Amino acid sequence: MRVCVIGTSNAIYKDGYCGAIADDPRVSYFRKYCIGASPSIIIPYFAGMIDFADFDFVVFDTAINDSNYFKYGSIRKDQIRQFVEFGVNEAARAGCRPALLVMPSLKRFAKPTMARIIYSRIAAENDAVLLDGFTFAEDRAATSGDDLGSLFLDDFHLRKDIAREVGTLLVDRMAGKPQAKLPTQPAKSRFYSIRLADHFPSVERSTSLAASRMVRLGHAPMQLSVPPGHEVAGIVYNAAKTSGAIRIGPQVVKSLWTKYVGTPKDLLTIMAPVIAKSPVDASGRLTLQLAAAEDPITEASRFEHFAPPPTLTSVVEVETLIMWERL
């Protein structure tokens, strides 16, 4: 069985659930594509890099961050559905079966999160594998007699050994899924990426594991030619060096500040959706720039409740714009 994972921080751990999938003798080939602290906008981004025909299953694991972003008004519920459905349909079109993984958050057991509801509905509508981590954790605690909190490293991450159990259970469910004809829907939209380093001067940022070219925005407008009607769906940026807001055209002033700014890392990639529906006008010119301090924020950061120090200099480093076209 050939398996691909598109996930966030829980998927990054080598000794977590992805390690269990990779080590399982039933899995002959394994790849993962991950960005931490980011919601389902990562699905159309990575879908443009993956040939789903190379895999029997693709696991989508963004529900935990979708819930967090939705809680803070940093993603719309229709966007969560759109991004996940896009990945499910692109995979199915290539003959790759989707598997939806809802990782649990310790503080969110009282009632189903919006992302948990959406993932469950999409799984049912598309005959997809679904592993609900909330149900798994509750059953695991009840069976072992352990306190529910003892299964977690922190609010957003299961203990590594418990996460490995999730990975093995996920392989069990994928292996037991009949290889029936996959339901597909006509494509409703197309996503594509614009890497700003292809258009503007850039700086290379790197860690021991990754490197990327980032464009540092200034207050002077930077213009791109984009087909009229296309929209900016998301932004890929360097959270370690970003402490300001980006102005997109005349309407959007989006804060990209996070609690990670000022870390000793040179590169920490995060992806965030753009909430406003603001298609490019008939001129086909898309303008980007660093927002001025006096510009009113129209879209808060998911991390806005961590108030930045007043002395923090406004900086924005962007790698990629994720564009959306309605078909």
Backbone bond lengths (Angstrom), bond angles and torsions (degrees), N, CA, C in turn:
res aa  C-N    CA-C-N  psi(-1)  N-CA   C-N-CA  omega(-1)  CA-C   N-CA-C  phi
1 M - - - 1.457 - - 1.527 109.05 -
2 R 1.320 116.07 131.48 1.463 122.54 179.94 1.524 108.85 -103.93
3 V 1.344 116.18 125.53 1.465 120.68 -170.80 1.526 110.62 -128.74
4 C 1.325 114.92 138.23 1.461 122.90 175.15 1.525 107.99 -123.69
5 V 1.332 117.51 143.83 1.458 122.46 176.49 1.524 109.60 -122.16
6 I 1.325 116.38 131.19 1.460 122.28 167.49 1.520 105.54 -111.64
7 G 1.342 116.61 110.66 1.454 118.34 -171.44 1.509 113.55 -149.06
8 T 1.331 114.45 -175.45 1.464 121.10 -178.26 1.532 109.28 -115.83
9 S 1.315 119.18 -143.06 1.473 120.04 -167.98 1.523 113.55 -64.06
10 N 1.340 118.80 -33.92 1.460 119.43 177.79 1.520 111.61 -62.28
11 A 1.328 116.65 -29.39 1.461 120.89 -179.62 1.526 112.73 -81.45
12 I 1.333 116.99 -19.93 1.462 120.13 -177.13 1.522 111.57 -69.68
13 Y 1.344 117.07 -36.44 1.462 120.73 -178.27 1.533 111.38 -56.60
14 K 1.333 116.51 124.53 1.466 120.34 178.40 1.520 112.16 -68.56
15 D 1.337 116.25 -28.82 1.456 120.34 -177.45 1.526 111.71 -104.31
16 G 1.333 117.22 21.99 1.449 122.30 176.10 1.515 111.03 -100.41
17 Y 1.339 116.14 -145.49 1.470 118.43 -175.14 1.529 112.27 -67.94
18 C 1.337 117.15 -30.45 1.464 118.81 177.63 1.533 111.31 -67.21
19 G 1.331 116.73 -35.05 1.454 119.77 176.13 1.513 111.74 -62.25
20 A 1.331 116.39 -39.62 1.463 119.93 178.21 1.521 111.22 -65.83
21 I 1.329 117.50 -38.63 1.469 120.12 177.66 1.523 110.14 -65.04
22 A 1.335 116.13 -48.29 1.465 120.28 -178.02 1.524 111.92 -61.71
23 D 1.336 117.36 -34.86 1.472 121.43 -176.83 1.526 113.40 -84.41
24 D 1.315 117.58 -11.10 1.464 120.35 -175.74 1.534 110.08 -69.04
25 P 1.333 119.17 129.65 1.466 120.87 -177.99 1.526 113.33 -63.09
26 R 1.317 117.19 -18.10 1.468 119.38 178.42 1.527 112.38 -78.64
27 V 1.331 116.92 -10.84 1.468 121.94 -178.32 1.521 109.11 -103.24
28 S 1.332 116.04 115.39 1.467 121.24 -176.64 1.525 112.77 -90.93
29 Y 1.322 117.03 -21.75 1.471 120.88 -177.53 1.524 107.75 -151.06
30 F 1.349 116.28 133.90 1.462 120.29 -176.20 1.519 110.27 -140.76
31 R 1.336 116.17 134.60 1.460 122.45 173.48 1.525 108.34 -138.07
32 K 1.345 116.22 151.51 1.454 118.77 175.09 1.517 110.26 -137.75
33 Y 1.316 114.55 148.80 1.453 123.43 179.56 1.525 106.44 -130.55
34 C 1.326 117.48 113.66 1.468 120.48 -169.22 1.520 112.53 -137.83
35 I 1.319 115.63 143.84 1.456 123.12 168.46 1.528 106.69 -139.86
36 G 1.315 117.67 124.19 1.458 121.07 -178.47 1.515 112.90 -75.27
37 A 1.332 115.66 161.44 1.469 124.02 174.56 1.522 113.00 57.13
38 S 1.333 117.17 29.06 1.465 121.51 -176.18 1.529 109.81 -131.91
39 P 1.340 117.63 146.85 1.462 120.98 -179.91 1.525 112.38 -90.93
40 S 1.333 116.53 -158.79 1.464 121.85 -169.64 1.519 115.04 -70.74
41 I 1.334 119.07 -3.35 1.463 120.03 172.21 1.521 110.48 -59.83
42 I 1.341 118.10 -20.16 1.460 120.24 177.52 1.526 111.95 -67.11
43 I 1.334 117.71 -21.16 1.474 120.00 -176.75 1.521 111.38 -67.09
44 P 1.349 120.43 -54.09 1.469 117.75 176.77 1.521 113.02 -64.13
45 Y 1.334 117.84 -29.08 1.467 120.45 177.93 1.530 110.44 -63.36
46 F 1.329 116.78 -52.71 1.467 119.90 -178.70 1.522 112.36 -73.67
47 A 1.325 117.43 -28.66 1.464 119.73 179.68 1.526 111.35 -59.03
48 G 1.333 116.46 -29.10 1.454 119.93 178.16 1.521 113.66 -72.63
49 M 1.338 117.28 -11.85 1.466 121.88 -179.41 1.523 112.90 -103.77
50 I 1.335 117.52 -13.18 1.459 121.70 -169.48 1.517 110.63 -108.23
51 D 1.320 116.52 136.58 1.463 121.45 167.29 1.522 106.39 -94.49
52 F 1.321 116.51 99.58 1.461 120.32 -175.31 1.523 112.61 -62.51
53 A 1.323 117.16 -18.91 1.462 120.08 177.98 1.529 111.91 -65.84
54 D 1.328 117.21 -15.54 1.464 120.97 178.39 1.529 112.27 -79.01
55 F 1.341 117.02 -4.90 1.459 120.55 -173.47 1.527 111.31 -129.57
56 D 1.333 114.64 150.45 1.461 120.60 173.28 1.521 111.30 -85.28
57 F 1.345 116.31 -33.07 1.460 121.94 179.72 1.525 109.83 -138.26
58 V 1.340 115.77 145.51 1.455 121.32 168.01 1.523 107.20 -124.37
59 V 1.328 115.41 130.53 1.459 122.35 179.08 1.525 108.78 -97.89
60 F 1.331 116.68 126.06 1.461 121.95 175.20 1.528 108.28 -103.43
61 D 1.328 116.29 120.93 1.467 122.36 -175.79 1.528 109.55 -133.27
62 T 1.334 115.88 77.23 1.468 120.00 177.52 1.526 111.72 -128.83
63 A 1.325 118.25 0.01 1.469 121.41 -171.11 1.523 112.39 -59.54
64 I 1.332 117.48 -37.58 1.465 119.32 -176.17 1.529 111.23 -64.30
65 N 1.336 117.28 -39.45 1.467 119.66 178.15 1.524 111.65 -79.99
66 D 1.339 117.67 -30.51 1.466 119.33 173.17 1.525 109.91 -57.31
67 S 1.326 116.25 -43.24 1.471 120.33 -179.95 1.524 111.12 -63.69
68 N 1.323 116.60 -42.27 1.463 120.23 -179.46 1.524 111.41 -66.44
69 Y 1.307 117.10 -44.23 1.459 120.17 179.22 1.528 110.80 -65.83
70 F 1.347 116.73 -40.33 1.461 120.00 179.35 1.529 110.61 -63.94
71 K 1.320 116.53 -39.28 1.470 121.08 179.60 1.519 111.29 -58.25
72 Y 1.328 117.45 -35.96 1.465 121.72 -177.22 1.530 112.80 -99.18
73 G 1.334 116.63 12.98 1.456 119.97 176.86 1.508 114.41 70.65
74 S 1.352 117.44 25.44 1.464 121.44 -175.89 1.527 113.34 -105.74
75 I 1.342 116.76 8.62 1.454 122.18 170.96 1.526 106.45 -157.72
76 R 1.328 116.95 144.81 1.459 120.93 176.12 1.527 109.54 -88.10
77 K 1.337 116.74 151.38 1.460 118.74 179.75 1.532 111.56 -65.97
78 D 1.345 117.78 -32.27 1.463 118.78 176.99 1.525 110.76 -68.89
79 Q 1.340 118.15 -27.26 1.464 120.26 175.53 1.532 110.64 -69.33
80 I 1.330 116.76 -42.03 1.469 118.97 177.82 1.523 109.36 -55.76
81 R 1.324 116.28 -50.04 1.468 120.01 179.94 1.530 110.70 -61.46
82 Q 1.325 117.05 -44.30 1.467 120.22 -177.92 1.521 111.73 -61.02
83 F 1.324 117.22 -47.22 1.468 120.95 -176.52 1.532 111.22 -66.41
84 V 1.341 116.55 -44.30 1.467 119.41 -178.69 1.527 110.27 -69.28
85 E 1.333 116.91 -44.77 1.467 119.56 179.02 1.521 111.23 -60.72
86 F 1.328 117.09 -37.20 1.460 119.86 177.97 1.525 110.28 -59.31
87 G 1.340 117.36 -47.68 1.453 120.26 179.19 1.509 113.00 -63.32
88 V 1.328 116.44 -42.59 1.471 121.19 179.28 1.522 110.05 -60.37
89 N 1.321 116.83 -44.90 1.458 120.56 -176.39 1.519 111.98 -72.30
90 E 1.336 117.49 -38.32 1.462 120.07 177.32 1.529 110.65 -63.57
91 A 1.336 117.15 -41.15 1.459 120.41 177.88 1.517 110.94 -64.68
92 A 1.338 116.97 -48.00 1.469 121.09 -178.13 1.519 111.51 -61.17
93 R 1.333 116.24 -36.80 1.460 119.99 179.59 1.527 111.59 -62.23
94 A 1.349 115.67 -27.49 1.474 120.88 179.46 1.524 112.56 -94.24
95 G 1.337 117.56 4.00 1.460 120.81 -179.94 1.511 114.32 84.05
96 C 1.331 116.64 16.33 1.470 122.57 -179.65 1.525 108.55 -103.90
97 R 1.331 116.86 128.96 1.459 120.64 -176.55 1.531 110.86 -82.41
98 P 1.330 117.72 136.06 1.463 120.38 178.57 1.531 111.94 -85.20
99 A 1.327 115.66 145.66 1.463 122.81 172.18 1.518 107.13 -130.38
100 L 1.320 117.68 126.82 1.460 122.41 -177.22 1.524 109.62 -106.57
101 L 1.337 115.44 124.07 1.456 122.40 -178.24 1.524 109.47 -114.15
102 V 1.324 116.56 120.76 1.461 121.85 177.15 1.529 107.25 -103.63
103 M 1.338 116.93 99.54 1.461 119.81 177.50 1.525 109.31 -75.39
104 P 1.346 117.87 141.97 1.469 120.31 -174.59 1.520 112.83 -86.47
105 S 1.327 114.29 153.99 1.464 122.31 171.47 1.522 107.59 -115.58
106 L 1.309 116.95 132.70 1.465 121.50 -171.69 1.526 112.36 -58.02
107 K 1.331 117.44 -34.27 1.465 119.89 -175.42 1.531 113.73 -89.21
108 R 1.334 117.67 4.11 1.469 119.31 -172.20 1.529 113.35 -118.35
109 F 1.325 117.84 29.27 1.461 120.73 -179.18 1.530 113.06 -83.94
110 A 1.328 118.86 -16.34 1.461 121.36 -172.44 1.528 112.42 -62.88
111 K 1.331 117.04 -40.91 1.461 120.35 178.07 1.522 108.50 -149.38
112 P 1.339 117.95 155.63 1.464 120.48 -177.22 1.528 112.16 -59.60
113 T 1.320 116.76 136.12 1.452 121.07 175.47 1.525 109.68 -75.38
114 M 1.327 116.08 161.91 1.463 120.11 179.05 1.529 110.91 -59.43
115 A 1.327 117.13 -43.52 1.463 119.98 -178.93 1.533 111.27 -65.43
116 R 1.325 116.77 -37.43 1.472 120.30 177.89 1.529 110.35 -61.70
117 I 1.315 116.73 -41.79 1.464 121.00 178.01 1.523 110.53 -64.16
118 I 1.337 116.85 -45.97 1.469 120.89 -178.11 1.523 110.73 -64.89
119 Y 1.337 117.39 -45.24 1.461 120.23 178.69 1.532 110.87 -58.66
120 S 1.318 117.04 -43.16 1.465 120.96 -178.71 1.523 111.05 -63.05
121 R 1.316 116.43 -42.02 1.469 120.03 179.90 1.525 111.32 -66.37
122 I 1.333 116.26 -43.44 1.468 119.15 -179.61 1.533 110.34 -64.10
123 A 1.321 117.12 -40.42 1.469 120.54 178.30 1.524 110.87 -60.64
124 A 1.335 116.82 -44.69 1.457 120.96 -179.38 1.523 111.38 -65.66
125 E 1.315 116.91 -39.96 1.466 121.08 -177.07 1.523 112.62 -72.79
126 N 1.328 117.15 -22.25 1.465 120.55 -174.20 1.522 113.38 -117.73
127 D 1.328 117.38 13.20 1.463 121.71 179.50 1.525 110.76 52.39
128 A 1.344 115.51 44.50 1.463 120.79 -177.34 1.525 110.58 -99.32
129 V 1.320 115.89 153.79 1.462 121.48 170.69 1.527 108.35 -63.26
130 L 1.335 116.94 137.44 1.457 121.47 176.11 1.525 108.84 -132.76
131 L 1.338 116.07 128.71 1.456 120.60 171.52 1.523 107.11 -121.49
132 D 1.339 115.66 112.02 1.458 122.22 -179.75 1.520 108.24 -90.68
133 G 1.328 116.62 106.98 1.456 121.53 -176.52 1.513 113.88 -65.57
134 F 1.339 117.37 -26.11 1.463 120.24 176.74 1.530 110.16 -65.29
135 T 1.338 115.19 -46.70 1.462 119.43 177.95 1.523 110.73 -64.73
136 F 1.329 116.65 -41.12 1.461 120.83 177.77 1.525 110.51 -57.62
137 A 1.325 117.77 -49.13 1.463 121.51 -176.26 1.525 111.28 -64.76
138 E 1.327 116.68 -41.21 1.467 119.76 178.56 1.527 110.99 -63.45
139 D 1.333 116.81 -43.86 1.467 120.52 178.92 1.523 111.01 -66.33
140 R 1.332 115.70 -39.53 1.470 120.11 -178.91 1.527 110.66 -65.02
141 A 1.317 117.60 -42.19 1.469 121.41 179.06 1.520 111.02 -67.18
142 A 1.337 116.82 -40.87 1.464 120.27 -179.84 1.525 111.65 -65.85
143 T 1.330 117.14 -38.49 1.468 121.61 -178.79 1.522 111.72 -71.13
144 S 1.332 116.62 -41.47 1.466 120.94 -175.77 1.521 112.88 -86.36
145 G 1.333 116.57 -18.90 1.458 119.90 -174.63 1.516 113.49 80.04
146 D 1.340 117.39 5.95 1.455 121.69 179.35 1.532 110.75 -77.63
147 D 1.317 115.64 152.44 1.451 120.52 171.05 1.526 108.54 -66.72
148 L 1.340 116.46 139.71 1.469 120.83 -178.01 1.527 111.26 -54.80
149 G 1.324 117.00 -41.88 1.461 120.37 -178.80 1.506 113.83 -63.61
150 S 1.322 117.92 -25.28 1.461 120.56 -178.80 1.521 112.56 -70.38
151 L 1.336 117.48 -11.68 1.462 121.23 179.05 1.524 112.20 -82.51
152 F 1.346 116.60 -9.63 1.462 120.95 -171.88 1.525 112.04 -110.52
153 L 1.340 114.97 145.93 1.463 121.37 168.93 1.524 110.14 -77.58
154 D 1.325 115.74 -39.86 1.460 123.71 177.97 1.518 106.70 -157.67
155 D 1.306 117.04 -169.74 1.459 119.65 -174.81 1.523 113.17 -58.97
156 F 1.340 117.56 -33.92 1.461 121.05 -170.41 1.526 115.01 -108.85
157 H 1.333 118.58 -0.10 1.464 119.85 -174.32 1.527 111.17 -137.01
158 L 1.328 115.49 128.20 1.453 120.57 172.68 1.525 109.88 -70.57
159 R 1.322 116.17 155.20 1.461 120.16 169.96 1.524 109.12 -55.10
160 K 1.328 116.37 149.28 1.460 120.19 -175.16 1.534 111.98 -59.86
161 D 1.330 117.44 -41.94 1.465 119.66 -178.60 1.529 111.06 -68.10
162 I 1.320 117.01 -34.68 1.464 120.10 177.56 1.531 109.74 -71.01
163 A 1.332 116.32 -40.27 1.463 120.45 177.90 1.526 110.97 -61.44
164 R 1.317 117.24 -35.52 1.470 119.45 177.29 1.530 110.73 -63.40
165 E 1.308 117.12 -34.38 1.466 119.48 175.50 1.529 110.59 -63.52
166 V 1.335 116.22 -37.82 1.465 120.69 175.94 1.532 109.89 -60.29
167 G 1.340 116.68 -44.79 1.454 120.31 -179.94 1.510 112.77 -61.06
168 T 1.331 117.24 -43.22 1.468 121.03 179.39 1.524 110.93 -65.44
169 L 1.332 116.76 -42.09 1.459 120.40 178.10 1.524 111.03 -63.92
170 L 1.310 116.61 -37.52 1.457 120.52 178.62 1.529 110.36 -63.96
171 V 1.331 117.42 -42.91 1.471 120.39 176.42 1.529 110.17 -62.46
172 D 1.339 117.46 -40.77 1.471 120.60 176.67 1.522 110.45 -54.83
173 R 1.313 116.15 -46.22 1.469 119.94 -176.05 1.520 111.83 -71.41
174 M 1.333 117.01 -37.02 1.460 119.03 176.97 1.519 110.67 -67.40
175 A 1.314 116.58 -42.63 1.465 120.28 -179.55 1.521 111.58 -64.30
176 G 1.329 117.38 -28.24 1.457 121.08 -178.70 1.513 114.22 -91.58
177 K 1.336 117.08 4.41 1.457 119.96 -177.76 1.522 110.11 -85.55
178 P 1.344 118.80 123.73 1.467 120.95 178.41 1.523 111.19 -59.20
179 Q 1.311 115.93 143.55 1.465 120.33 -179.12 1.530 110.51 -89.54
180 A 1.326 115.49 57.57 1.459 120.68 178.63 1.528 109.90 -77.59
181 K 1.329 116.04 169.96 1.459 120.25 177.66 1.529 109.12 -62.40
182 L 1.314 116.04 133.86 1.456 120.96 -175.79 1.525 111.32 -81.72
183 P 1.338 117.93 133.69 1.466 119.33 175.36 1.524 110.52 -72.83
184 T 1.306 117.45 133.41 1.465 121.44 177.01 1.521 109.39 -131.89
185 Q 1.311 115.04 155.84 1.457 122.07 177.64 1.527 108.37 -119.15
186 P 1.340 117.56 151.04 1.473 118.89 174.62 1.527 110.13 -56.44
187 A 1.324 115.98 142.47 1.464 119.94 -179.74 1.530 109.83 -62.53
188 K 1.340 115.88 127.83 1.458 121.66 179.45 1.523 111.70 -97.76
189 S 1.341 115.89 -18.95 1.451 119.36 -176.16 1.517 110.17 -155.34
190 R 1.312 114.88 165.59 1.466 121.97 177.18 1.514 108.21 -131.48
191 F 1.326 116.44 138.04 1.452 122.22 174.88 1.528 109.08 -114.71
192 Y 1.310 116.57 146.03 1.457 121.17 174.86 1.518 108.41 -151.85
193 S 1.323 116.17 163.50 1.461 121.38 -175.05 1.523 111.44 -111.92
194 I 1.323 116.09 141.55 1.458 122.62 170.06 1.526 107.14 -114.69
195 R 1.320 116.77 111.55 1.467 121.15 178.22 1.523 108.12 -85.91
196 L 1.314 116.43 117.25 1.457 120.35 -171.89 1.520 112.74 -65.62
197 A 1.341 117.88 -25.83 1.466 120.18 178.83 1.524 112.05 -64.97
198 D 1.337 117.28 -18.13 1.471 120.63 175.57 1.522 111.75 -76.55
199 H 1.321 116.85 -9.85 1.470 120.65 -174.12 1.528 114.04 -124.45
200 F 1.334 116.97 -22.97 1.462 120.45 -174.69 1.527 110.44 -137.17
201 P 1.338 118.49 158.98 1.465 120.94 175.43 1.526 110.25 -56.53
202 S 1.352 115.82 143.18 1.461 119.98 -173.81 1.523 110.33 -138.40
203 V 1.324 114.26 169.29 1.452 121.73 176.66 1.522 107.91 -126.50
204 E 1.329 117.13 141.06 1.460 119.52 178.86 1.517 109.87 -85.38
205 R 1.325 115.29 130.45 1.454 123.65 175.03 1.521 107.78 -117.22
206 S 1.337 116.76 142.20 1.467 117.46 -175.65 1.523 111.08 -153.18
207 T 1.328 113.26 158.02 1.458 123.45 167.90 1.518 106.68 -127.47
208 S 1.322 117.08 -174.31 1.464 119.23 178.60 1.530 111.60 -69.46
209 L 1.332 117.19 -15.39 1.464 121.13 -175.54 1.520 114.05 -111.29
210 A 1.324 118.05 -20.26 1.462 119.31 -173.00 1.513 110.96 -151.80
211 A 1.324 114.52 159.56 1.464 120.94 175.61 1.524 108.38 -143.65
212 S 1.317 115.48 150.58 1.455 119.84 -179.41 1.521 109.02 -156.25
213 R 1.324 115.93 152.58 1.458 120.70 176.19 1.529 108.25 -100.65
214 M 1.320 115.23 123.84 1.451 122.37 -176.84 1.526 110.84 -112.67
215 V 1.309 115.77 144.45 1.458 121.97 174.79 1.519 107.83 -104.57
216 R 1.328 116.13 123.94 1.463 121.02 179.13 1.523 108.03 -90.74
217 L 1.329 115.71 116.99 1.460 120.21 -178.05 1.518 111.12 -78.50
218 G 1.337 114.84 144.37 1.453 121.22 174.09 1.511 109.92 -115.34
219 H 1.329 116.25 -176.32 1.464 119.71 -179.93 1.527 111.98 -75.71
220 A 1.336 117.71 -18.56 1.461 119.94 175.69 1.523 109.59 -73.95
221 P 1.339 118.79 134.81 1.464 120.82 -178.52 1.527 111.97 -62.74
222 M 1.346 115.39 140.50 1.463 123.34 173.82 1.519 106.63 -116.60
223 Q 1.340 117.19 129.51 1.452 120.18 -172.20 1.520 112.39 -114.83
224 L 1.347 114.90 141.95 1.458 123.41 175.96 1.522 108.91 -123.39
225 S 1.325 116.44 147.67 1.461 121.06 172.96 1.525 108.30 -90.12
226 V 1.323 116.46 121.03 1.459 122.91 -177.20 1.525 108.17 -134.37
227 P 1.344 118.98 140.17 1.466 119.42 178.35 1.529 111.59 -57.44
228 P 1.316 118.07 135.35 1.468 120.76 178.72 1.527 111.44 -55.04
229 G 1.323 116.43 142.11 1.457 121.37 178.59 1.514 114.31 92.28
230 H 1.343 117.54 -20.35 1.458 119.56 176.98 1.529 109.33 -72.07
231 E 1.341 116.36 152.33 1.459 121.21 -177.65 1.522 111.30 -123.64
232 V 1.329 116.46 152.85 1.459 121.41 170.74 1.529 106.99 -81.65
233 A 1.336 116.23 116.13 1.464 121.35 -178.94 1.519 112.06 -93.18
234 G 1.345 116.84 -27.03 1.451 118.78 -177.63 1.518 112.10 -165.73
235 I 1.334 115.03 168.39 1.461 122.95 -176.70 1.518 108.70 -131.85
236 V 1.327 116.45 132.27 1.464 122.29 173.37 1.524 106.81 -105.00
237 Y 1.336 116.99 121.39 1.457 119.05 -173.09 1.523 111.60 -141.60
238 N 1.321 114.89 168.37 1.463 122.50 -178.27 1.533 108.92 -96.09
239 A 1.342 115.93 98.66 1.467 120.31 -175.96 1.518 112.17 -66.59
240 A 1.331 118.20 -25.32 1.463 120.84 -179.07 1.526 112.24 -69.27
241 K 1.336 117.22 -22.95 1.464 120.99 -177.16 1.526 112.90 -118.62
242 T 1.342 118.30 2.56 1.461 121.44 -175.49 1.516 110.85 -105.20
243 S 1.325 115.99 128.79 1.456 120.79 -178.87 1.526 111.21 -142.39
244 G 1.316 116.34 30.79 1.456 119.57 -177.43 1.507 112.11 -145.14
245 A 1.337 115.29 -158.45 1.458 122.14 -178.27 1.523 109.46 -123.73
246 I 1.325 115.91 151.93 1.457 122.08 178.30 1.521 108.43 -108.16
247 R 1.330 115.86 136.51 1.455 120.76 172.88 1.524 107.61 -99.03
248 I 1.333 115.71 125.46 1.471 122.43 178.75 1.517 107.27 -115.65
249 G 1.337 116.25 108.40 1.459 119.90 -177.44 1.517 110.96 61.85
250 P 1.316 116.65 -157.73 1.466 119.26 -176.29 1.528 113.99 -85.46
251 Q 1.350 118.31 -11.95 1.456 120.10 -167.83 1.523 115.44 -105.95
252 V 1.330 117.93 -35.67 1.460 121.24 -168.24 1.527 111.12 -102.65
253 V 1.321 117.06 125.35 1.460 123.02 168.63 1.528 105.87 -124.02
254 K 1.321 115.59 100.82 1.460 121.48 -171.01 1.523 110.80 -106.96
255 S 1.323 116.44 121.83 1.461 120.40 175.16 1.525 109.82 -71.71
256 L 1.335 115.82 130.47 1.468 121.06 176.80 1.524 111.14 -113.90
257 W 1.325 116.10 13.82 1.460 119.79 -179.72 1.520 110.53 -70.07
258 T 1.335 117.39 140.90 1.462 122.65 176.51 1.527 108.74 -135.68
259 K 1.308 115.84 171.41 1.468 120.57 177.10 1.529 111.48 -73.32
260 Y 1.327 117.59 -6.28 1.466 120.79 -176.42 1.519 113.89 -88.62
261 V 1.335 117.83 -9.20 1.453 119.36 -178.91 1.530 109.25 -64.18
262 G 1.328 115.43 141.42 1.459 119.90 -179.24 1.513 114.08 89.67
263 T 1.345 117.34 -2.06 1.462 119.31 174.86 1.525 108.48 -67.12
264 P 1.325 117.89 156.38 1.465 119.49 -178.77 1.534 113.94 -68.75
265 K 1.334 117.76 -7.37 1.467 119.92 -179.73 1.522 110.88 -69.12
266 D 1.332 115.18 149.12 1.458 121.28 175.05 1.528 110.39 -84.80
267 L 1.340 115.93 -25.30 1.465 120.62 -175.04 1.520 110.08 -143.76
268 L 1.308 116.43 126.95 1.462 122.75 171.67 1.522 106.51 -143.23
269 T 1.309 115.96 99.96 1.461 121.53 -173.58 1.525 110.65 -81.20
270 I 1.319 115.40 130.90 1.459 122.86 173.61 1.529 107.72 -132.98
271 M 1.322 115.24 151.10 1.455 121.38 179.58 1.519 108.86 -123.22
272 A 1.317 117.33 133.90 1.461 120.94 -179.09 1.522 109.84 -133.86
273 P 1.344 117.02 140.01 1.465 118.90 176.21 1.518 111.47 -76.56
274 V 1.317 115.74 155.66 1.467 121.96 170.38 1.520 106.67 -96.07
275 I 1.313 116.88 124.09 1.466 120.83 -171.58 1.519 112.15 -80.21
276 A 1.318 116.79 -38.09 1.466 120.67 -175.06 1.522 111.05 -68.55
277 K 1.318 115.38 141.26 1.460 121.06 171.89 1.526 106.94 -90.23
278 S 1.321 116.02 100.08 1.461 119.69 -173.73 1.529 109.57 -137.24
279 P 1.332 117.32 81.35 1.463 120.09 -178.97 1.520 113.15 -64.43
280 V 1.325 114.51 150.22 1.463 120.64 176.52 1.525 108.57 -62.44
281 D 1.333 116.75 137.91 1.466 119.61 -176.07 1.525 111.46 -77.11
282 A 1.306 115.85 -178.75 1.466 122.04 -173.93 1.517 113.28 -62.59
283 S 1.332 117.58 -19.25 1.469 119.85 179.91 1.526 111.91 -72.85
284 G 1.322 117.70 -21.16 1.456 121.45 179.94 1.512 114.07 71.50
285 R 1.332 117.06 20.05 1.460 120.83 178.65 1.520 109.64 -109.92
286 L 1.320 115.84 123.35 1.461 121.43 177.95 1.524 107.97 -107.09
287 T 1.318 116.77 124.03 1.464 121.95 -176.72 1.523 110.20 -106.07
288 L 1.343 115.75 132.97 1.457 123.13 177.03 1.523 108.81 -125.02
289 Q 1.324 116.30 144.19 1.460 119.38 173.12 1.524 110.18 -166.18
290 L 1.315 115.47 162.63 1.456 120.83 173.55 1.522 108.14 -69.17
291 A 1.324 116.76 127.09 1.458 120.07 -179.73 1.524 110.13 -68.11
292 A 1.307 115.71 145.64 1.468 121.05 176.70 1.524 109.14 -75.46
293 A 1.321 115.55 155.97 1.464 120.43 -178.01 1.523 112.20 -59.06
294 E 1.329 116.97 -30.33 1.466 120.03 -177.46 1.524 112.82 -87.68
295 D 1.336 118.33 -5.68 1.462 120.29 179.80 1.528 110.46 -68.38
296 P 1.328 118.76 128.11 1.467 120.14 177.94 1.531 110.89 -69.08
297 I 1.327 116.63 132.10 1.460 121.65 179.80 1.524 109.71 -71.75
298 T 1.321 117.01 126.96 1.475 120.98 176.72 1.530 111.27 -96.38
299 E 1.344 117.52 -23.30 1.457 121.21 178.99 1.524 109.32 -135.25
300 A 1.328 115.38 114.06 1.458 119.84 -178.63 1.514 110.90 -75.13
301 S 1.314 116.09 153.50 1.458 121.62 173.25 1.518 109.65 -71.88
302 R 1.314 116.49 151.53 1.473 121.19 172.57 1.530 110.22 -56.01
303 F 1.324 117.38 -25.30 1.462 122.73 -175.07 1.527 112.23 -103.92
304 E 1.304 117.14 18.89 1.456 120.60 -171.76 1.533 112.75 -63.18
305 H 1.346 117.13 -24.21 1.459 118.81 -178.70 1.523 111.98 -72.10
306 F 1.362 117.64 -10.05 1.465 121.20 169.76 1.524 106.45 -90.37
307 A 1.320 117.46 97.50 1.463 120.69 -172.65 1.528 110.70 -67.16
308 P 1.350 118.48 125.17 1.462 120.86 178.32 1.527 111.21 -69.87
309 P 1.313 117.72 148.10 1.475 120.19 176.21 1.525 110.18 -59.99
310 P 1.312 119.05 141.53 1.468 120.92 -178.19 1.522 113.13 -63.22
311 T 1.334 117.50 -20.63 1.461 120.91 -179.41 1.524 113.03 -86.48
312 L 1.342 117.44 -2.81 1.464 120.99 -176.97 1.528 110.51 -67.36
313 T 1.315 116.73 128.31 1.459 121.86 179.32 1.526 110.41 -75.19
314 S 1.328 117.08 137.48 1.467 121.09 178.94 1.523 110.14 -73.57
315 V 1.333 115.38 121.33 1.464 122.79 179.21 1.523 107.52 -142.75
316 V 1.327 116.97 141.13 1.464 121.73 173.76 1.523 108.62 -136.74
317 E 1.336 116.59 124.38 1.467 122.37 174.88 1.524 108.56 -118.36
318 V 1.329 116.22 119.00 1.467 122.22 -175.21 1.524 109.58 -118.28
319 E 1.327 114.56 136.46 1.464 119.86 175.24 1.528 111.71 -94.85
320 T 1.350 115.87 -50.67 1.461 120.67 -168.32 1.522 111.10 -143.84
321 L 1.327 115.61 144.45 1.456 122.21 165.14 1.524 107.89 -101.92
322 I 1.323 116.39 131.22 1.465 121.38 174.90 1.524 106.54 -96.19
323 M 1.316 116.77 117.16 1.458 122.28 -174.55 1.526 110.33 -102.34
324 W 1.337 113.93 152.38 1.460 121.24 -178.80 1.521 110.24 -128.97
325 E 1.333 114.49 134.69 1.467 121.04 177.15 1.523 108.74 -126.27
326 R 1.318 116.91 126.21 1.463 120.82 174.98 1.524 109.13 -76.96
327 L 1.329 117.41 130.88 1.470 121.48 -179.77 1.539 111.33 -95.82
